[in-house]
């Protein structure tokens, strides 16, 4: 896989990238500190970053394991429902949320309390579009999966069949 393939398969959601940069810029020009010491911030934030990275890597590895031939993150060959996908339909997004939160906490920046929810809301529309494509691609298999597994973290299941408007 060349550089283009690696970049195409980089699972960095634009909302999180923008949110992290905006948080750093806001903190630089208008600091808003979280309570606590720098040591406490780092001790609380580092495990969140590590957990988020681990979740993203696990999800990527599971997707790759379920792919034959060339790997293209945007063109799944099969519906992956194992590993972290048995816990969340979008574990890479959840992993990036943990990374975003962890970096903000490590920096001691209260701006993360604004940038993270805004980034999540901005990405939600794209997630819904991704799910429409998955439903078109995998049909009833995706509908059953969506009915059993939370979109993000254990809430907002489609309890009476898949509802794309959620």
Secondary structure as GFF3:
##gff-version 3
##sequence-region A 1 166
A	DSSP	alpha_helix	3	8	.	.	.	ID=ss1
A	DSSP	alpha_helix	14	29	.	.	.	ID=ss2
A	DSSP	alpha_helix	38	65	.	.	.	ID=ss3
A	DSSP	three_ten_helix	83	86	.	.	.	ID=ss4
A	DSSP	alpha_helix	91	107	.	.	.	ID=ss5
A	DSSP	alpha_helix	112	138	.	.	.	ID=ss6
A	DSSP	alpha_helix	140	148	.	.	.	ID=ss7
###
